[in-house]
Amino acid sequence: MNYGDEMKNKGRILKIIIAAVAVVCALSAAVFLYSREKKYDFTEKSFISMDTVITEKIYGEGSSVHIAPVFSIVTGLDEAINRFNEESELYRLNTEGKTTDKSVIEIIKSVKQISDDVGGAFDITVGDLSDLWSIGKDGERVPTEKEIKAVLKDIGYGEIRVENGTVYHEGGEIDLGAVGKGFACDLIKAYLSSVGAEGAVVSVGGSILAYGDYNKKGDEWSIAIRHPRNENEFLGIIRLDEGFVSTSGDYERYFEKDGKRYHHIFDARTGMPADSGLVSVTVVTESGILSDALSTACFIVGPEEGKRLIEKYGASAIFVDEEMNVTTVGEISFEKQ
């Protein structure tokens, strides 16, 4: 797909997103604040970037001055890692084989170990595979086995190398969609910390940053997790002091054919949408990119291997299987609704 066609398709998607802003903000990344304590002043803003709705709510005196910088952080990162944008550094890496962009390098270095941990099931070089399926776009379809095998031969994160401040790659197209939103949350937290902001909750699609305090009492943040099958309901509520929360599920982008659901999270070993028995994974950690990568990797490999992965990284998680059974891993405060 060329850049012009992609932009047309983006226009179609954005119209859908705009129409659903209220639902997305209320359900996909809802944050409920239960407290009778006086709240800090706050400023909020919603906008569209990274192919999703971004919602930022900054607390504390002078909170309005932080709205624009957060906006710039997200949109700037999107400009750097959008693989369809011919001006982006990721596009340059995919077409010219190298880039020195610090954000691209940091993301790639951060996720390599997780790919190793799951034997390549989670792989950022699946861009061509995503294009083949085109899930959530015009022309979505089930490719033939021959087509999938042809794409699989070029997939391999092991071919990416970073040397002396430059990342080099030849092979399958790199797609950072599975981790970019979590990394955006990391950048936002770094900014908020550097300026001494009192508190914030920022939703970047399926990744959420809960930072600092939203009232003088210092109550916990309460973050609602969407039900994987009932879009107007919540699965439950996570409570935490601070941290990052990322969710990956088969309900985000999918289509159905002959009674089977085909979603956009691929197992790079098979070229097929992951079929691990899980329909939703939510991960809570102290790193945005880690929460994003782990939620995707665990969704792909399933509950048993996913549990080991969560424990290795000292994270916590919520696994939801096809029967809507909920399993929690690690120390997590979760109330099922």
RAGIKA-V542753 format. One record per helix or strand of 3 or more residues. SS is the DSSP state (hx for helix, st for strand). FROM is the first residue (numbers start at 1). TO is the last residue. If there is no record, write none. Layout:
# RAGIKA-V542753
((SS/FROM/TO) (SS/FROM/TO))
This chain:
# RAGIKA-V542753
((hx/3/19) (hx/21/28) (st/42/49) (st/52/59) (hx/65/81) (hx/89/96) (hx/102/117) (hx/127/133) (hx/145/152) (hx/157/159) (st/161/163) (st/166/168) (hx/180/195) (st/199/204) (st/207/212) (st/221/226) (st/234/240) (st/243/249) (st/254/257) (st/260/263) (st/278/285) (hx/288/301) (hx/303/312) (st/316/321) (st/326/329) (st/333/336))
